Amino acid sequence: MAAKEISPNKKLIYFTLVFLVVYLLPFSNIRVLNALQEAFFMLADYAHEHVLLCLVPAFFIAGAITVFINQQAVIKYLGPKANKLLSYS
């Protein structure tokens, strides 16, 4: 399914709104600076945990699947000519 293209006018409105928010944000306020810093710390923490707890095991599982399961067996059940009832059950 193809993604819908955003019209140029909507893109301009979105960019303008983001620019105005960033332009009008009071960076001299210590609470704003602390909030932004904490947001980036939380983002970094999430990225570290996501990589360790989700991506590494997913890559190991994908590697195990490619090693231990024959490609033709997968195509038999999930390929374009597979029985839909059998594939989705």
PDB file of N, CA, C and O in Angstrom:
ATOM      1  N   MET A   1       0.842  -1.171   0.000  1.00  0.00           N
ATOM      2  CA  MET A   1       0.000   0.000   0.000  1.00  0.00           C
ATOM      3  C   MET A   1       0.891   1.239   0.000  1.00  0.00           C
ATOM      4  O   MET A   1       1.757   1.393   0.861  1.00  0.00           O
ATOM      5  N   ALA A   2       0.674   2.093  -0.946  1.00  0.00           N
ATOM      6  CA  ALA A   2       1.506   3.288  -1.083  1.00  0.00           C
ATOM      7  C   ALA A   2       1.051   4.369  -0.106  1.00  0.00           C
ATOM      8  O   ALA A   2      -0.138   4.520   0.176  1.00  0.00           O
ATOM      9  N   ALA A   3       2.014   5.103   0.392  1.00  0.00           N
ATOM     10  CA  ALA A   3       1.704   6.196   1.310  1.00  0.00           C
ATOM     11  C   ALA A   3       1.174   7.387   0.519  1.00  0.00           C
ATOM     12  O   ALA A   3       1.575   7.625  -0.621  1.00  0.00           O
ATOM     13  N   LYS A   4       0.272   8.122   1.144  1.00  0.00           N
ATOM     14  CA  LYS A   4      -0.276   9.299   0.478  1.00  0.00           C
ATOM     15  C   LYS A   4       0.757  10.412   0.481  1.00  0.00           C
ATOM     16  O   LYS A   4       1.475  10.614   1.460  1.00  0.00           O
ATOM     17  N   GLU A   5       0.819  11.118  -0.613  1.00  0.00           N
ATOM     18  CA  GLU A   5       1.733  12.250  -0.744  1.00  0.00           C
ATOM     19  C   GLU A   5       1.103  13.465  -0.074  1.00  0.00           C
ATOM     20  O   GLU A   5      -0.075  13.758  -0.280  1.00  0.00           O
ATOM     21  N   ILE A   6       1.893  14.165   0.724  1.00  0.00           N
ATOM     22  CA  ILE A   6       1.412  15.379   1.384  1.00  0.00           C
ATOM     23  C   ILE A   6       1.529  16.529   0.392  1.00  0.00           C
ATOM     24  O   ILE A   6       2.549  16.690  -0.278  1.00  0.00           O
ATOM     25  N   SER A   7       0.485  17.312   0.313  1.00  0.00           N
ATOM     26  CA  SER A   7       0.490  18.424  -0.638  1.00  0.00           C
ATOM     27  C   SER A   7       1.538  19.462  -0.225  1.00  0.00           C
ATOM     28  O   SER A   7       1.856  19.590   0.957  1.00  0.00           O
ATOM     29  N   PRO A   8       2.065  20.192  -1.191  1.00  0.00           N
ATOM     30  CA  PRO A   8       3.080  21.210  -0.876  1.00  0.00           C
ATOM     31  C   PRO A   8       2.575  22.283   0.090  1.00  0.00           C
ATOM     32  O   PRO A   8       3.346  22.804   0.895  1.00  0.00           O
ATOM     33  N   ASN A   9       1.298  22.610   0.014  1.00  0.00           N
ATOM     34  CA  ASN A   9       0.753  23.618   0.933  1.00  0.00           C
ATOM     35  C   ASN A   9       0.767  23.120   2.372  1.00  0.00           C
ATOM     36  O   ASN A   9       1.093  23.873   3.289  1.00  0.00           O
ATOM     37  N   LYS A  10       0.413  21.852   2.573  1.00  0.00           N
ATOM     38  CA  LYS A  10       0.439  21.297   3.927  1.00  0.00           C
ATOM     39  C   LYS A  10       1.870  21.201   4.442  1.00  0.00           C
ATOM     40  O   LYS A  10       2.123  21.448   5.621  1.00  0.00           O
ATOM     41  N   LYS A  11       2.805  20.845   3.569  1.00  0.00           N
ATOM     42  CA  LYS A  11       4.206  20.800   3.981  1.00  0.00           C
ATOM     43  C   LYS A  11       4.672  22.175   4.438  1.00  0.00           C
ATOM     44  O   LYS A  11       5.359  22.301   5.451  1.00  0.00           O
ATOM     45  N   LEU A  12       4.298  23.195   3.693  1.00  0.00           N
ATOM     46  CA  LEU A  12       4.677  24.559   4.058  1.00  0.00           C
ATOM     47  C   LEU A  12       4.081  24.948   5.405  1.00  0.00           C
ATOM     48  O   LEU A  12       4.751  25.574   6.226  1.00  0.00           O
ATOM     49  N   ILE A  13       2.836  24.581   5.629  1.00  0.00           N
ATOM     50  CA  ILE A  13       2.189  24.895   6.908  1.00  0.00           C
ATOM     51  C   ILE A  13       2.890  24.165   8.050  1.00  0.00           C
ATOM     52  O   ILE A  13       3.136  24.759   9.100  1.00  0.00           O
ATOM     53  N   TYR A  14       3.216  22.884   7.859  1.00  0.00           N
ATOM     54  CA  TYR A  14       3.898  22.122   8.910  1.00  0.00           C
ATOM     55  C   TYR A  14       5.264  22.713   9.225  1.00  0.00           C
ATOM     56  O   TYR A  14       5.616  22.887  10.391  1.00  0.00           O
ATOM     57  N   PHE A  15       6.034  23.022   8.186  1.00  0.00           N
ATOM     58  CA  PHE A  15       7.354  23.609   8.414  1.00  0.00           C
ATOM     59  C   PHE A  15       7.250  24.961   9.102  1.00  0.00           C
ATOM     60  O   PHE A  15       8.064  25.283   9.967  1.00  0.00           O
ATOM     61  N   THR A  16       6.256  25.749   8.726  1.00  0.00           N
ATOM     62  CA  THR A  16       6.068  27.058   9.346  1.00  0.00           C
ATOM     63  C   THR A  16       5.703  26.910  10.820  1.00  0.00           C
ATOM     64  O   THR A  16       6.219  27.644  11.663  1.00  0.00           O
ATOM     65  N   LEU A  17       4.826  25.976  11.133  1.00  0.00           N
ATOM     66  CA  LEU A  17       4.444  25.760  12.528  1.00  0.00           C
ATOM     67  C   LEU A  17       5.626  25.289  13.370  1.00  0.00           C
ATOM     68  O   LEU A  17       5.826  25.767  14.486  1.00  0.00           O
ATOM     69  N   VAL A  18       6.401  24.360  12.841  1.00  0.00           N
ATOM     70  CA  VAL A  18       7.574  23.885  13.581  1.00  0.00           C
ATOM     71  C   VAL A  18       8.566  25.024  13.776  1.00  0.00           C
ATOM     72  O   VAL A  18       9.125  25.185  14.861  1.00  0.00           O
ATOM     73  N   PHE A  19       8.783  25.809  12.738  1.00  0.00           N
ATOM     74  CA  PHE A  19       9.693  26.948  12.851  1.00  0.00           C
ATOM     75  C   PHE A  19       9.217  27.925  13.921  1.00  0.00           C
ATOM     76  O   PHE A  19      10.014  28.392  14.734  1.00  0.00           O
ATOM     77  N   LEU A  20       7.926  28.234  13.924  1.00  0.00           N
ATOM     78  CA  LEU A  20       7.403  29.183  14.908  1.00  0.00           C
ATOM     79  C   LEU A  20       7.528  28.652  16.333  1.00  0.00           C
ATOM     80  O   LEU A  20       7.848  29.405  17.253  1.00  0.00           O
ATOM     81  N   VAL A  21       7.278  27.371  16.514  1.00  0.00           N
ATOM     82  CA  VAL A  21       7.416  26.796  17.856  1.00  0.00           C
ATOM     83  C   VAL A  21       8.858  26.898  18.323  1.00  0.00           C
ATOM     84  O   VAL A  21       9.117  27.295  19.459  1.00  0.00           O
ATOM     85  N   VAL A  22       9.796  26.544  17.456  1.00  0.00           N
ATOM     86  CA  VAL A  22      11.209  26.614  17.835  1.00  0.00           C
ATOM     87  C   VAL A  22      11.647  28.062  18.018  1.00  0.00           C
ATOM     88  O   VAL A  22      12.416  28.369  18.930  1.00  0.00           O
ATOM     89  N   TYR A  23      11.168  28.941  17.168  1.00  0.00           N
ATOM     90  CA  TYR A  23      11.557  30.351  17.252  1.00  0.00           C
ATOM     91  C   TYR A  23      11.034  31.009  18.525  1.00  0.00           C
ATOM     92  O   TYR A  23      11.728  31.817  19.143  1.00  0.00           O
ATOM     93  N   LEU A  24       9.815  30.663  18.912  1.00  0.00           N
ATOM     94  CA  LEU A  24       9.199  31.314  20.067  1.00  0.00           C
ATOM     95  C   LEU A  24       9.469  30.603  21.389  1.00  0.00           C
ATOM     96  O   LEU A  24       9.062  31.092  22.443  1.00  0.00           O
ATOM     97  N   LEU A  25      10.136  29.479  21.352  1.00  0.00           N
ATOM     98  CA  LEU A  25      10.433  28.744  22.576  1.00  0.00           C
ATOM     99  C   LEU A  25      11.449  29.524  23.408  1.00  0.00           C
ATOM    100  O   LEU A  25      12.502  29.903  22.895  1.00  0.00           O
ATOM    101  N   PRO A  26      11.153  29.765  24.668  1.00  0.00           N
ATOM    102  CA  PRO A  26      12.072  30.573  25.494  1.00  0.00           C
ATOM    103  C   PRO A  26      13.266  29.747  25.985  1.00  0.00           C
ATOM    104  O   PRO A  26      13.226  29.166  27.070  1.00  0.00           O
ATOM    105  N   PHE A  27      14.318  29.704  25.179  1.00  0.00           N
ATOM    106  CA  PHE A  27      15.495  28.917  25.542  1.00  0.00           C
ATOM    107  C   PHE A  27      16.263  29.519  26.711  1.00  0.00           C
ATOM    108  O   PHE A  27      17.110  28.847  27.300  1.00  0.00           O
ATOM    109  N   SER A  28      15.989  30.750  27.053  1.00  0.00           N
ATOM    110  CA  SER A  28      16.673  31.356  28.197  1.00  0.00           C
ATOM    111  C   SER A  28      16.084  30.879  29.530  1.00  0.00           C
ATOM    112  O   SER A  28      16.702  31.048  30.581  1.00  0.00           O
ATOM    113  N   ASN A  29      14.906  30.293  29.482  1.00  0.00           N
ATOM    114  CA  ASN A  29      14.266  29.782  30.690  1.00  0.00           C
ATOM    115  C   ASN A  29      14.931  28.462  31.082  1.00  0.00           C
ATOM    116  O   ASN A  29      15.082  27.568  30.249  1.00  0.00           O
ATOM    117  N   ILE A  30      15.321  28.344  32.331  1.00  0.00           N
ATOM    118  CA  ILE A  30      16.035  27.156  32.803  1.00  0.00           C
ATOM    119  C   ILE A  30      15.150  25.910  32.762  1.00  0.00           C
ATOM    120  O   ILE A  30      15.643  24.804  32.537  1.00  0.00           O
ATOM    121  N   ARG A  31      13.853  26.085  32.978  1.00  0.00           N
ATOM    122  CA  ARG A  31      12.941  24.931  32.932  1.00  0.00           C
ATOM    123  C   ARG A  31      12.850  24.359  31.521  1.00  0.00           C
ATOM    124  O   ARG A  31      12.778  23.142  31.345  1.00  0.00           O
ATOM    125  N   VAL A  32      12.852  25.227  30.525  1.00  0.00           N
ATOM    126  CA  VAL A  32      12.802  24.761  29.137  1.00  0.00           C
ATOM    127  C   VAL A  32      14.093  24.024  28.792  1.00  0.00           C
ATOM    128  O   VAL A  32      14.058  22.965  28.166  1.00  0.00           O
ATOM    129  N   LEU A  33      15.223  24.581  29.196  1.00  0.00           N
ATOM    130  CA  LEU A  33      16.503  23.926  28.921  1.00  0.00           C
ATOM    131  C   LEU A  33      16.590  22.566  29.607  1.00  0.00           C
ATOM    132  O   LEU A  33      17.045  21.591  29.008  1.00  0.00           O
ATOM    133  N   ASN A  34      16.157  22.502  30.858  1.00  0.00           N
ATOM    134  CA  ASN A  34      16.178  21.222  31.570  1.00  0.00           C
ATOM    135  C   ASN A  34      15.235  20.208  30.926  1.00  0.00           C
ATOM    136  O   ASN A  34      15.559  19.024  30.842  1.00  0.00           O
ATOM    137  N   ALA A  35      14.082  20.666  30.476  1.00  0.00           N
ATOM    138  CA  ALA A  35      13.127  19.762  29.835  1.00  0.00           C
ATOM    139  C   ALA A  35      13.693  19.211  28.528  1.00  0.00           C
ATOM    140  O   ALA A  35      13.564  18.019  28.249  1.00  0.00           O
ATOM    141  N   LEU A  36      14.314  20.070  27.733  1.00  0.00           N
ATOM    142  CA  LEU A  36      14.907  19.609  26.474  1.00  0.00           C
ATOM    143  C   LEU A  36      16.065  18.646  26.726  1.00  0.00           C
ATOM    144  O   LEU A  36      16.198  17.630  26.045  1.00  0.00           O
ATOM    145  N   GLN A  37      16.892  18.972  27.702  1.00  0.00           N
ATOM    146  CA  GLN A  37      18.010  18.091  28.021  1.00  0.00           C
ATOM    147  C   GLN A  37      17.500  16.734  28.502  1.00  0.00           C
ATOM    148  O   GLN A  37      18.022  15.695  28.097  1.00  0.00           O
ATOM    149  N   GLU A  38      16.506  16.738  29.343  1.00  0.00           N
ATOM    150  CA  GLU A  38      15.956  15.483  29.855  1.00  0.00           C
ATOM    151  C   GLU A  38      15.280  14.683  28.742  1.00  0.00           C
ATOM    152  O   GLU A  38      15.335  13.453  28.740  1.00  0.00           O
ATOM    153  N   ALA A  39      14.651  15.370  27.808  1.00  0.00           N
ATOM    154  CA  ALA A  39      14.031  14.673  26.680  1.00  0.00           C
ATOM    155  C   ALA A  39      15.082  13.944  25.849  1.00  0.00           C
ATOM    156  O   ALA A  39      14.859  12.809  25.429  1.00  0.00           O
ATOM    157  N   PHE A  40      16.218  14.580  25.611  1.00  0.00           N
ATOM    158  CA  PHE A  40      17.277  13.914  24.853  1.00  0.00           C
ATOM    159  C   PHE A  40      17.909  12.779  25.648  1.00  0.00           C
ATOM    160  O   PHE A  40      18.299  11.766  25.069  1.00  0.00           O
ATOM    161  N   PHE A  41      18.016  12.932  26.962  1.00  0.00           N
ATOM    162  CA  PHE A  41      18.518  11.830  27.788  1.00  0.00           C
ATOM    163  C   PHE A  41      17.572  10.631  27.723  1.00  0.00           C
ATOM    164  O   PHE A  41      18.011   9.486  27.622  1.00  0.00           O
ATOM    165  N   MET A  42      16.278  10.907  27.782  1.00  0.00           N
ATOM    166  CA  MET A  42      15.297   9.823  27.700  1.00  0.00           C
ATOM    167  C   MET A  42      15.339   9.151  26.330  1.00  0.00           C
ATOM    168  O   MET A  42      15.213   7.930  26.235  1.00  0.00           O
ATOM    169  N   LEU A  43      15.515   9.938  25.273  1.00  0.00           N
ATOM    170  CA  LEU A  43      15.613   9.380  23.925  1.00  0.00           C
ATOM    171  C   LEU A  43      16.838   8.479  23.796  1.00  0.00           C
ATOM    172  O   LEU A  43      16.757   7.397  23.215  1.00  0.00           O
ATOM    173  N   ALA A  44      17.960   8.921  24.333  1.00  0.00           N
ATOM    174  CA  ALA A  44      19.178   8.111  24.281  1.00  0.00           C
ATOM    175  C   ALA A  44      19.013   6.833  25.095  1.00  0.00           C
ATOM    176  O   ALA A  44      19.447   5.763  24.666  1.00  0.00           O
ATOM    177  N   ASP A  45      18.400   6.934  26.249  1.00  0.00           N
ATOM    178  CA  ASP A  45      18.174   5.755  27.088  1.00  0.00           C
ATOM    179  C   ASP A  45      17.259   4.760  26.385  1.00  0.00           C
ATOM    180  O   ASP A  45      17.506   3.555  26.413  1.00  0.00           O
ATOM    181  N   TYR A  46      16.209   5.263  25.760  1.00  0.00           N
ATOM    182  CA  TYR A  46      15.305   4.391  25.014  1.00  0.00           C
ATOM    183  C   TYR A  46      16.039   3.708  23.865  1.00  0.00           C
ATOM    184  O   TYR A  46      15.863   2.511  23.638  1.00  0.00           O
ATOM    185  N   ALA A  47      16.853   4.457  23.147  1.00  0.00           N
ATOM    186  CA  ALA A  47      17.579   3.874  22.012  1.00  0.00           C
ATOM    187  C   ALA A  47      18.529   2.780  22.485  1.00  0.00           C
ATOM    188  O   ALA A  47      18.629   1.733  21.845  1.00  0.00           O
ATOM    189  N   HIS A  48      19.220   3.006  23.585  1.00  0.00           N
ATOM    190  CA  HIS A  48      20.139   1.991  24.106  1.00  0.00           C
ATOM    191  C   HIS A  48      19.384   0.734  24.511  1.00  0.00           C
ATOM    192  O   HIS A  48      19.785  -0.376  24.160  1.00  0.00           O
ATOM    193  N   GLU A  49      18.295   0.905  25.248  1.00  0.00           N
ATOM    194  CA  GLU A  49      17.534  -0.258  25.697  1.00  0.00           C
ATOM    195  C   GLU A  49      16.859  -0.966  24.532  1.00  0.00           C
ATOM    196  O   GLU A  49      16.783  -2.195  24.518  1.00  0.00           O
ATOM    197  N   HIS A  50      16.372  -0.216  23.563  1.00  0.00           N
ATOM    198  CA  HIS A  50      15.705  -0.825  22.416  1.00  0.00           C
ATOM    199  C   HIS A  50      16.681  -1.682  21.619  1.00  0.00           C
ATOM    200  O   HIS A  50      16.338  -2.783  21.188  1.00  0.00           O
ATOM    201  N   VAL A  51      17.885  -1.181  21.426  1.00  0.00           N
ATOM    202  CA  VAL A  51      18.877  -1.946  20.671  1.00  0.00           C
ATOM    203  C   VAL A  51      19.233  -3.223  21.415  1.00  0.00           C
ATOM    204  O   VAL A  51      19.288  -4.297  20.815  1.00  0.00           O
ATOM    205  N   LEU A  52      19.474  -3.118  22.707  1.00  0.00           N
ATOM    206  CA  LEU A  52      19.901  -4.295  23.462  1.00  0.00           C
ATOM    207  C   LEU A  52      18.776  -5.299  23.677  1.00  0.00           C
ATOM    208  O   LEU A  52      18.996  -6.506  23.577  1.00  0.00           O
ATOM    209  N   LEU A  53      17.590  -4.818  23.967  1.00  0.00           N
ATOM    210  CA  LEU A  53      16.518  -5.728  24.356  1.00  0.00           C
ATOM    211  C   LEU A  53      15.624  -6.171  23.204  1.00  0.00           C
ATOM    212  O   LEU A  53      14.914  -7.169  23.332  1.00  0.00           O
ATOM    213  N   CYS A  54      15.641  -5.456  22.085  1.00  0.00           N
ATOM    214  CA  CYS A  54      14.747  -5.813  20.982  1.00  0.00           C
ATOM    215  C   CYS A  54      15.490  -6.205  19.712  1.00  0.00           C
ATOM    216  O   CYS A  54      15.233  -7.265  19.142  1.00  0.00           O
ATOM    217  N   LEU A  55      16.399  -5.363  19.272  1.00  0.00           N
ATOM    218  CA  LEU A  55      17.021  -5.603  17.975  1.00  0.00           C
ATOM    219  C   LEU A  55      18.006  -6.761  17.984  1.00  0.00           C
ATOM    220  O   LEU A  55      18.009  -7.572  17.058  1.00  0.00           O
ATOM    221  N   VAL A  56      18.832  -6.853  19.000  1.00  0.00           N
ATOM    222  CA  VAL A  56      19.814  -7.942  19.043  1.00  0.00           C
ATOM    223  C   VAL A  56      19.120  -9.303  19.088  1.00  0.00           C
ATOM    224  O   VAL A  56      19.489 -10.182  18.309  1.00  0.00           O
ATOM    225  N   PRO A  57      18.132  -9.522  19.964  1.00  0.00           N
ATOM    226  CA  PRO A  57      17.431 -10.814  19.921  1.00  0.00           C
ATOM    227  C   PRO A  57      16.698 -11.053  18.599  1.00  0.00           C
ATOM    228  O   PRO A  57      16.637 -12.187  18.124  1.00  0.00           O
ATOM    229  N   ALA A  58      16.148 -10.005  18.010  1.00  0.00           N
ATOM    230  CA  ALA A  58      15.453 -10.176  16.735  1.00  0.00           C
ATOM    231  C   ALA A  58      16.415 -10.621  15.642  1.00  0.00           C
ATOM    232  O   ALA A  58      16.064 -11.458  14.810  1.00  0.00           O
ATOM    233  N   PHE A  59      17.621 -10.071  15.634  1.00  0.00           N
ATOM    234  CA  PHE A  59      18.602 -10.493  14.634  1.00  0.00           C
ATOM    235  C   PHE A  59      19.045 -11.929  14.873  1.00  0.00           C
ATOM    236  O   PHE A  59      19.249 -12.678  13.917  1.00  0.00           O
ATOM    237  N   PHE A  60      19.197 -12.326  16.134  1.00  0.00           N
ATOM    238  CA  PHE A  60      19.547 -13.716  16.417  1.00  0.00           C
ATOM    239  C   PHE A  60      18.431 -14.662  15.978  1.00  0.00           C
ATOM    240  O   PHE A  60      18.705 -15.724  15.417  1.00  0.00           O
ATOM    241  N   ILE A  61      17.194 -14.291  16.225  1.00  0.00           N
ATOM    242  CA  ILE A  61      16.068 -15.129  15.806  1.00  0.00           C
ATOM    243  C   ILE A  61      16.008 -15.212  14.285  1.00  0.00           C
ATOM    244  O   ILE A  61      15.794 -16.290  13.730  1.00  0.00           O
ATOM    245  N   ALA A  62      16.194 -14.085  13.613  1.00  0.00           N
ATOM    246  CA  ALA A  62      16.179 -14.095  12.143  1.00  0.00           C
ATOM    247  C   ALA A  62      17.318 -14.949  11.596  1.00  0.00           C
ATOM    248  O   ALA A  62      17.134 -15.676  10.620  1.00  0.00           O
ATOM    249  N   GLY A  63      18.486 -14.868  12.213  1.00  0.00           N
ATOM    250  CA  GLY A  63      19.601 -15.708  11.780  1.00  0.00           C
ATOM    251  C   GLY A  63      19.318 -17.178  11.993  1.00  0.00           C
ATOM    252  O   GLY A  63      19.646 -18.006  11.144  1.00  0.00           O
ATOM    253  N   ALA A  64      18.710 -17.508  13.122  1.00  0.00           N
ATOM    254  CA  ALA A  64      18.368 -18.908  13.386  1.00  0.00           C
ATOM    255  C   ALA A  64      17.332 -19.416  12.397  1.00  0.00           C
ATOM    256  O   ALA A  64      17.403 -20.562  11.953  1.00  0.00           O
ATOM    257  N   ILE A  65      16.384 -18.580  12.058  1.00  0.00           N
ATOM    258  CA  ILE A  65      15.366 -18.992  11.090  1.00  0.00           C
ATOM    259  C   ILE A  65      16.005 -19.276   9.737  1.00  0.00           C
ATOM    260  O   ILE A  65      15.672 -20.268   9.089  1.00  0.00           O
ATOM    261  N   THR A  66      16.920 -18.411   9.307  1.00  0.00           N
ATOM    262  CA  THR A  66      17.549 -18.631   8.001  1.00  0.00           C
ATOM    263  C   THR A  66      18.453 -19.852   8.002  1.00  0.00           C
ATOM    264  O   THR A  66      18.631 -20.484   6.960  1.00  0.00           O
ATOM    265  N   VAL A  67      19.026 -20.196   9.148  1.00  0.00           N
ATOM    266  CA  VAL A  67      19.921 -21.352   9.209  1.00  0.00           C
ATOM    267  C   VAL A  67      19.137 -22.652   9.312  1.00  0.00           C
ATOM    268  O   VAL A  67      19.458 -23.625   8.630  1.00  0.00           O
ATOM    269  N   PHE A  68      18.116 -22.679  10.157  1.00  0.00           N
ATOM    270  CA  PHE A  68      17.463 -23.942  10.484  1.00  0.00           C
ATOM    271  C   PHE A  68      16.206 -24.248   9.677  1.00  0.00           C
ATOM    272  O   PHE A  68      15.763 -25.396   9.663  1.00  0.00           O
ATOM    273  N   ILE A  69      15.626 -23.274   9.014  1.00  0.00           N
ATOM    274  CA  ILE A  69      14.400 -23.524   8.260  1.00  0.00           C
ATOM    275  C   ILE A  69      14.700 -23.360   6.779  1.00  0.00           C
ATOM    276  O   ILE A  69      15.292 -22.367   6.357  1.00  0.00           O
ATOM    277  N   ASN A  70      14.288 -24.336   6.006  1.00  0.00           N
ATOM    278  CA  ASN A  70      14.506 -24.333   4.566  1.00  0.00           C
ATOM    279  C   ASN A  70      13.657 -23.241   3.909  1.00  0.00           C
ATOM    280  O   ASN A  70      12.502 -23.036   4.283  1.00  0.00           O
ATOM    281  N   GLN A  71      14.229 -22.552   2.944  1.00  0.00           N
ATOM    282  CA  GLN A  71      13.517 -21.472   2.266  1.00  0.00           C
ATOM    283  C   GLN A  71      12.299 -22.001   1.515  1.00  0.00           C
ATOM    284  O   GLN A  71      11.267 -21.333   1.460  1.00  0.00           O
ATOM    285  N   GLN A  72      12.408 -23.173   0.949  1.00  0.00           N
ATOM    286  CA  GLN A  72      11.281 -23.732   0.201  1.00  0.00           C
ATOM    287  C   GLN A  72      10.106 -24.060   1.114  1.00  0.00           C
ATOM    288  O   GLN A  72       8.952 -23.981   0.692  1.00  0.00           O
ATOM    289  N   ALA A  73      10.390 -24.426   2.355  1.00  0.00           N
ATOM    290  CA  ALA A  73       9.304 -24.687   3.304  1.00  0.00           C
ATOM    291  C   ALA A  73       8.555 -23.401   3.633  1.00  0.00           C
ATOM    292  O   ALA A  73       7.333 -23.407   3.780  1.00  0.00           O
ATOM    293  N   VAL A  74       9.285 -22.312   3.746  1.00  0.00           N
ATOM    294  CA  VAL A  74       8.638 -21.027   4.021  1.00  0.00           C
ATOM    295  C   VAL A  74       7.814 -20.589   2.816  1.00  0.00           C
ATOM    296  O   VAL A  74       6.683 -20.128   2.969  1.00  0.00           O
ATOM    297  N   ILE A  75       8.373 -20.731   1.628  1.00  0.00           N
ATOM    298  CA  ILE A  75       7.655 -20.339   0.411  1.00  0.00           C
ATOM    299  C   ILE A  75       6.404 -21.197   0.229  1.00  0.00           C
ATOM    300  O   ILE A  75       5.382 -20.718  -0.263  1.00  0.00           O
ATOM    301  N   LYS A  76       6.489 -22.458   0.626  1.00  0.00           N
ATOM    302  CA  LYS A  76       5.338 -23.356   0.486  1.00  0.00           C
ATOM    303  C   LYS A  76       4.140 -22.833   1.268  1.00  0.00           C
ATOM    304  O   LYS A  76       3.008 -22.895   0.788  1.00  0.00           O
ATOM    305  N   TYR A  77       4.386 -22.317   2.476  1.00  0.00           N
ATOM    306  CA  TYR A  77       3.283 -21.868   3.319  1.00  0.00           C
ATOM    307  C   TYR A  77       3.012 -20.368   3.233  1.00  0.00           C
ATOM    308  O   TYR A  77       1.904 -19.925   3.536  1.00  0.00           O
ATOM    309  N   LEU A  78       3.997 -19.590   2.830  1.00  0.00           N
ATOM    310  CA  LEU A  78       3.812 -18.140   2.818  1.00  0.00           C
ATOM    311  C   LEU A  78       4.030 -17.509   1.451  1.00  0.00           C
ATOM    312  O   LEU A  78       3.995 -16.284   1.329  1.00  0.00           O
ATOM    313  N   GLY A  79       4.252 -18.307   0.435  1.00  0.00           N
ATOM    314  CA  GLY A  79       4.503 -17.788  -0.906  1.00  0.00           C
ATOM    315  C   GLY A  79       3.234 -17.318  -1.597  1.00  0.00           C
ATOM    316  O   GLY A  79       2.143 -17.414  -1.035  1.00  0.00           O
ATOM    317  N   PRO A  80       3.377 -16.809  -2.818  1.00  0.00           N
ATOM    318  CA  PRO A  80       2.215 -16.268  -3.537  1.00  0.00           C
ATOM    319  C   PRO A  80       1.200 -17.334  -3.946  1.00  0.00           C
ATOM    320  O   PRO A  80       0.023 -17.024  -4.130  1.00  0.00           O
ATOM    321  N   LYS A  81       1.638 -18.583  -4.092  1.00  0.00           N
ATOM    322  CA  LYS A  81       0.723 -19.649  -4.506  1.00  0.00           C
ATOM    323  C   LYS A  81       0.246 -20.491  -3.322  1.00  0.00           C
ATOM    324  O   LYS A  81      -0.376 -21.535  -3.518  1.00  0.00           O
ATOM    325  N   ALA A  82       0.526 -20.056  -2.122  1.00  0.00           N
ATOM    326  CA  ALA A  82       0.150 -20.823  -0.935  1.00  0.00           C
ATOM    327  C   ALA A  82      -1.348 -20.719  -0.680  1.00  0.00           C
ATOM    328  O   ALA A  82      -1.996 -19.739  -1.048  1.00  0.00           O
ATOM    329  N   ASN A  83      -1.873 -21.744  -0.049  1.00  0.00           N
ATOM    330  CA  ASN A  83      -3.271 -21.757   0.342  1.00  0.00           C
ATOM    331  C   ASN A  83      -3.477 -20.693   1.431  1.00  0.00           C
ATOM    332  O   ASN A  83      -2.821 -20.738   2.471  1.00  0.00           O
ATOM    333  N   LYS A  84      -4.374 -19.754   1.196  1.00  0.00           N
ATOM    334  CA  LYS A  84      -4.569 -18.633   2.123  1.00  0.00           C
ATOM    335  C   LYS A  84      -5.067 -19.105   3.485  1.00  0.00           C
ATOM    336  O   LYS A  84      -4.642 -18.583   4.515  1.00  0.00           O
ATOM    337  N   LEU A  85      -5.952 -20.075   3.499  1.00  0.00           N
ATOM    338  CA  LEU A  85      -6.471 -20.579   4.763  1.00  0.00           C
ATOM    339  C   LEU A  85      -5.357 -21.208   5.590  1.00  0.00           C
ATOM    340  O   LEU A  85      -5.298 -21.021   6.805  1.00  0.00           O
ATOM    341  N   LEU A  86      -4.484 -21.944   4.937  1.00  0.00           N
ATOM    342  CA  LEU A  86      -3.365 -22.574   5.631  1.00  0.00           C
ATOM    343  C   LEU A  86      -2.330 -21.535   6.068  1.00  0.00           C
ATOM    344  O   LEU A  86      -1.739 -21.663   7.141  1.00  0.00           O
ATOM    345  N   SER A  87      -2.111 -20.525   5.257  1.00  0.00           N
ATOM    346  CA  SER A  87      -1.109 -19.502   5.572  1.00  0.00           C
ATOM    347  C   SER A  87      -1.488 -18.672   6.789  1.00  0.00           C
ATOM    348  O   SER A  87      -0.636 -18.350   7.616  1.00  0.00           O
ATOM    349  N   TYR A  88      -2.750 -18.330   6.896  1.00  0.00           N
ATOM    350  CA  TYR A  88      -3.179 -17.430   7.967  1.00  0.00           C
ATOM    351  C   TYR A  88      -3.657 -18.149   9.218  1.00  0.00           C
ATOM    352  O   TYR A  88      -4.075 -17.500  10.176  1.00  0.00           O
ATOM    353  N   SER A  89      -3.605 -19.471   9.229  1.00  0.00           N
ATOM    354  CA  SER A  89      -4.061 -20.192  10.427  1.00  0.00           C
ATOM    355  C   SER A  89      -2.909 -20.551  11.323  1.00  0.00           C
ATOM    356  O   SER A  89      -3.111 -21.160  12.374  1.00  0.00           O
TER     357      SER A  89
END
